Amino acid sequence: MKKITQFPSLLICLAGYLITYIIISTLFDLVAKPEENMLFITLVLDLTATLMIFLMSLMFNNSSFYDPYWSLAPVPIILVWYKHAPLHEWYDFRQWIIISLVLIWSFRLTFNWISRWMGLQDEDWRYARYRSFPRPVYWLISLVGFHLFPTLMVYAGCLAVYPALCLWHEPPGIMDGIALIITFSGIAIEAVADRQLKTFLRKKPDQPFLITGLWKFSRHPNYFGEILFWTGLFTFSIQAKPFYWYTLAGPAGMILMFTLISIPMMDNRMVSRKPGYADYAASTSALVPWKRKV
C-alpha cells in the first residue's frame, strides 16, 4: 500500500466513523419503542458498529483504525440512554454532570490519540506483535481481542452509570460530590500523565524511560487515571435504590483488564527494550501513585 500521511489518514478514519454513525443512527431510528429494551438495543448496535469498524480495519490492513472507538463510543451511548430514559427532566443536575464528564474525557482522550497516530501505516505495537500468525488467524485475533473485547469493556463501563443517568432522580447529595471528585481526578491524572509522557518523548532525553512527575510514583499513572474515571462513573450509581448488581461489571472489568493484561504486557515490553527498567519496576508502584521503595 502506498504510504498515506497523517492528515489524509485522519480524514479517512473520520469518514469511516461518520459512515458508521449514520448507518447505526438510521438502524436505531427504525427500532420500534426502544424504551422497552434500551440496554439490549444499544448493545447490539454497539457491536454492529464495532463490526463495521473492523471491516475498515481489514480494508486498510491496520487494526489501529479501531483505537478511537474506545473514547468515542461512550458519547452516543450515554446520550441515547439519557434521551430515552423512563423519567428525566432537562434540569437534572446529576445527569448533566455525568454527561459533561464523559464529554470532557472523550474529547481529551480522542485528541491525545489524534496527536500520536501517524497514519494508516502506524499500527499499535500490541497488535503488530501478532502479525507473525497466518493472516486469517491474525484477523480472527483482531476481531475478538482488539475490537469486540474492548467494545464490551467500554459498554460495561457505561452500564455502571446507567442507574444514575436514567433510573435515579433524587436531589444530588454527598455521594454525587464524591463521584464527581473521583471521576474528574481520573481525567486530570490521565491528562497530566499523557502530557508528561508526550513532552518526554518529544525532548528525547538520555534517560531511556520517564521517571519524573507522576511517573516517579507510578509506572502507569495514565492507566490509574483511566480506572479512576470508570470507577467514578460507577460511584454515581452506588446510591441508587435498589442497587443494580450489573453496575459492578464496569469498574471490576477495567481493574482486571489493566492489572492482568495491559500492565504486564507493557512492563514485559519495557524490560526487554529499556535498560534499567526492571530495577525501576521493582522500586515503583505498578498502578497507584505511591512512595518509591529505596
Secondary structure, 3 states (H helix, E strand, C coil): CCCCCHHHHHHHHHHHHHHHHHHHHHHHHHCCCHHHHHHHHHHHHHHHHHHHHHHHHHHCCCHHHHCCHHHHCHHHHHHHHHHCCCCCCCCCHHHHHHHHHHHHHHHHHHHHHHHHCCCCCCCCHHHHCCCCCCHHHHHHHHHHHHHHHHHHHHHHHHHCCHHHHHHCCCCCCHHHHHHHHHHHHHHHHHHHHHHHHHHHHHHCCCCCCCCCHHHHCCCCHHHHHHHHHHHHHHHHHHCCCCCCHHHHHHHHHHHHHHHHHHHHHHHHHHHHHCCCHHHHHHHCCCCCCCCCCC
